[in-house]
């Protein structure tokens, strides 16, 4: 048997059934445990007892095979992730869905770390890296991203510094962008920047000087890269607050 096969047999295995943002927040735990093969559940937890959905209805962020393919390239370029696979009931060493039993902290990275008794300090350093940055326009180096969920501070966007607006581009879905402009007409001149993959999203965020957003997938990536940020807090469920010098929450 080859050394390569021996090495593969020794790799630790992990499984996650959560949203894409949850998966990003789980990575400090995967890294701290030595990394390995990450199984992602294309059914979004339908067969996972730790995952519950209100009234049996699945929301639009539920993990699917399409979502897994969108994040695969970003995950597999991390040196602690050997491979991303679709989960089909395999036994794993670490069930990352256990974070749901520890949601009492300010952010979901801490919930994942607590599930396996790991120090919260593991999320203090960047846990995502990208080999290249994307800079489309030197005059627009501020990312705006506001998901359709987790709105907590309307007035922040209403009164945001005009200098930031003039330097910003919006990163996200067309629907999010149109709702953002509808809600805040003074944002009409902020251009939309669409991406094809989450690796491209990470490269665009890495190339920016500042991230301004709310609790959502772009924010999870920005935090994983430890970008300077302003972030709108969803006060009923503040699950993405990381205390560091260049991150401010409003």
DRENFIFI-237464 format. One line per field, with one value per residue (C-alpha): residue number from 1; residue in one letter; x, y, z. Coordinates in pm, whole numbers, plus 32768, in hexadecimal, padded with zeros to 4 digits. Last residue first. Layout:
// residues N
num	c(NUM|...);
residu	c(A|...);
x	c(X|...);
y	c(Y|...);
z	c(Z|...);
//
This chain:
// residues 250
num	c(250|249|248|247|246|245|244|243|242|241|240|239|238|237|236|235|234|233|232|231|230|229|228|227|226|225|224|223|222|221|220|219|218|217|216|215|214|213|212|211|210|209|208|207|206|205|204|203|202|201|200|199|198|197|196|195|194|193|192|191|190|189|188|187|186|185|184|183|182|181|180|179|178|177|176|175|174|173|172|171|170|169|168|167|166|165|164|163|162|161|160|159|158|157|156|155|154|153|152|151|150|149|148|147|146|145|144|143|142|141|140|139|138|137|136|135|134|133|132|131|130|129|128|127|126|125|124|123|122|121|120|119|118|117|116|115|114|113|112|111|110|109|108|107|106|105|104|103|102|101|100|99|98|97|96|95|94|93|92|91|90|89|88|87|86|85|84|83|82|81|80|79|78|77|76|75|74|73|72|71|70|69|68|67|66|65|64|63|62|61|60|59|58|57|56|55|54|53|52|51|50|49|48|47|46|45|44|43|42|41|40|39|38|37|36|35|34|33|32|31|30|29|28|27|26|25|24|23|22|21|20|19|18|17|16|15|14|13|12|11|10|9|8|7|6|5|4|3|2|1);
residu	c(X|X|X|X|X|X|X|X|X|X|X|X|X|X|X|X|X|X|X|X|X|X|X|X|X|X|X|X|X|X|X|X|X|X|X|X|X|X|X|X|X|X|X|X|X|X|X|X|X|X|X|X|X|X|X|X|X|X|X|X|X|X|X|X|X|X|X|X|X|X|X|X|X|X|X|X|X|X|X|X|X|X|X|X|X|X|X|X|X|X|X|X|X|X|X|X|X|X|X|X|X|X|X|X|X|X|X|X|X|X|X|X|X|X|X|X|X|X|X|X|X|X|X|X|X|X|X|X|X|X|X|X|X|X|X|X|X|X|X|X|X|X|X|X|X|X|X|X|X|X|X|X|X|X|X|X|X|X|X|X|X|X|X|X|X|X|X|X|X|X|X|X|X|X|X|X|X|X|X|X|X|X|X|X|X|X|X|X|X|X|X|X|X|X|X|X|X|X|X|X|X|X|X|X|X|X|X|X|X|X|X|X|X|X|X|X|X|X|X|X|X|X|X|X|X|X|X|X|X|X|X|X|X|X|X|X|X|X|X|X|X|X|X|X|X|X|X|X|X|X);
x	c(76E4|780C|7978|7A92|7BF4|7C55|7BB6|7A7D|79C8|784D|77A0|7680|75D3|7473|736B|746C|74C0|75FB|765A|77CC|78E6|7A1D|7B96|7BD8|7C29|7C1C|7B2B|7A72|7A47|79D3|78CF|7866|782D|775A|7673|765D|766B|7751|7870|79BD|7AEB|7C27|7BB6|7C8D|7C47|7AD2|7AF6|7BCC|7AD3|79B3|7A7C|7AAF|793C|78F4|785A|786B|7790|7806|76E2|772A|76E0|7636|74DB|7553|7499|7356|7389|7276|7243|73BB|73ED|72C0|7359|74AC|7420|735D|7490|7556|7687|77A6|7749|7859|78D4|79BB|78AA|77DA|7901|793A|77C6|77E6|76C2|7584|7478|7559|7585|7418|7394|7453|73FA|73B9|7408|737E|7373|74EE|75A7|7700|77BE|792D|7A0F|7B28|7A7C|7B71|7C74|7B75|7B6E|7C62|7C68|7D54|7E21|7E91|7D65|7D7C|7C6B|7CA7|7D29|7D96|7CB3|7BD9|7CC0|7CC0|7B6B|7C23|7BA3|7AB6|7A1A|78C0|795D|7A20|78E5|7827|7951|7950|77DA|7802|779E|7774|7644|761D|76C7|75E4|75CE|7749|7716|76D8|7852|7840|79AB|7A47|7952|7869|77E8|7675|7690|7760|77D5|794E|7A45|7BB4|7CFE|7C92|7DAC|7E68|7D38|7D0A|7C06|7B1C|7B10|7AE6|79CB|78FB|781F|7817|778E|7680|7613|760D|7525|7546|740B|7424|72CF|7217|71A6|704B|7017|6F4D|708A|71C5|7291|73F6|7493|73D6|7484|73BE|732D|746E|74A2|745A|75A7|765F|77C7|78E5|7A32|7B68|7C99|7CE3|7DBD|7CBC|7D13|7CD3|7B7E|7B24|7B97|7ACA|7975|7929|7949|785B|775E|776C|7722|75F1|7608|762D|779B|7873|79E2|7ADE|7C41|7D46|7E04|7D77|7DE1|7F47|7F51|7ECD|7FDC|80E6|8087|8000);
y	c(932B|9240|929F|91BA|9242|9206|90B2|9031|8F42|8F5D|8E69|8DC2|8EFA|8E63|8F61|9078|903A|910B|91DD|91B6|92AB|91F8|91DA|9086|8F5A|8E64|8D86|8EC1|8F2B|8DCC|8DCA|8F2A|8EBB|8D95|8E5E|8F44|90A4|916F|9261|91C7|92AC|92C1|91D4|90CE|8FC3|8FFB|8FC8|8E8F|8E03|8E3C|8D96|8C68|8C74|8C3F|8CFD|8E5A|8F8F|90F0|91E4|9357|945B|957A|952D|9525|9669|95AA|94D3|93CC|93AE|93B0|9295|91D6|91E7|9174|9053|8FDC|9000|8F20|8F9C|9092|9202|92FB|9415|9542|964C|95A8|95AE|9722|975B|96DF|95FE|96A9|95C9|9497|94BE|9529|93D3|931B|91AF|90F9|8F87|8F06|8F8E|8FA5|90EE|9108|924D|921B|934E|9374|943A|9532|941F|9363|91EC|9179|8FFF|8F5D|8E25|8CF4|8CF4|8CA5|8C50|8C15|8D6F|8D88|8DBE|8C8E|8B97|8C79|8BE6|8ABD|8966|888F|87E1|8882|89C0|89F3|89D8|8ACC|8BB8|8BBF|8C01|8D53|8E08|8CCA|8C06|8B21|89ED|88C8|8944|8927|87AC|87CC|87B5|863B|85D9|8485|842F|830C|8324|836E|83F6|852F|85D9|85FF|871C|86B8|86E9|8814|889A|8947|8A11|8A04|88F3|89D9|8AEC|89F2|8937|8A69|8A7E|8903|88E2|89E2|891F|87DC|8884|892C|89DE|8B56|8B65|8AE6|8984|8948|8833|891B|89D6|891D|8844|87D1|8705|85CC|85D0|8520|865A|8712|87E3|86CD|8706|86BF|8732|8641|86E6|860C|866A|8782|876B|87A3|8915|893C|8896|896A|8AAE|8A39|8A2E|8B9C|8B5E|8A35|8B04|8C0A|8AFE|8A8B|8954|87DF|87B1|8678|8646|8532|850C|849C|835E|8295|83A5|8396|821F|8246|8342|8263|8157|8000);
z	c(85FB|8617|85E4|8571|855E|86CA|86FA|87A5|86BB|86AB|85C0|8679|86FC|86FC|8763|872F|85C3|85C5|8496|8450|840F|83A0|837F|82E1|83B9|8291|8354|83B9|824F|81F4|8309|82A5|813F|81C3|82A2|83D2|834C|8270|824A|81E4|81BF|80EB|7FDA|7F2A|802F|8001|7E88|7EB8|7FB4|7EC2|7DAB|7E89|7ED5|7D67|7C41|7CD3|7CA4|7CEE|7CF4|7CD2|7DE2|7D2A|7DB4|7F1E|7F71|7F2C|8065|8081|7F08|7ED1|7FCC|7F42|7DE5|7E66|7F31|7E00|7D21|7E0D|7ECB|7ED5|7EBF|7E5E|7F39|7F1C|7EF3|8003|80F2|80BB|80F3|8259|82B6|832D|8296|82A8|841F|8446|83E2|84F1|852F|83E9|8405|82BA|8156|8155|8159|80BB|807B|8025|8027|7F28|7E18|7D7D|7D3E|7C6C|7C31|7D40|7D60|7E59|7E16|7EDC|7FC3|8135|822E|83A0|83F6|8564|8693|864C|86FE|8831|8889|8920|88BA|898A|885C|885D|88E8|87A6|86D3|87B0|87B5|8639|864A|86EC|8829|88F5|8961|8838|88CA|8870|8709|86F1|86F1|857B|855A|8579|85AC|8563|8451|8404|82A0|8268|810A|813C|7FFD|8005|8039|8030|80E5|81B2|828E|8172|810B|7F8F|7FC0|807D|7F78|7E5C|7F0D|7F66|7E2F|7E0A|7F6B|7F21|7DED|7EB7|7FAF|8102|8175|8139|8091|81C2|81FC|828C|838D|846A|84CD|8466|8551|8528|8643|85D9|8483|836F|82CD|8325|81EF|80F7|8043|818C|8182|81CF|821E|81FD|82CC|83C0|84F6|8606|8617|84A0|84AD|85DC|8536|8408|84AD|8466|82F0|830D|83CE|82BB|81B7|827C|834F|8310|836F|8383|83DD|8393|840E|8314|836D|824D|815A|81DA|81AD|804A|7FF7|8097|7F9E|8000);
//
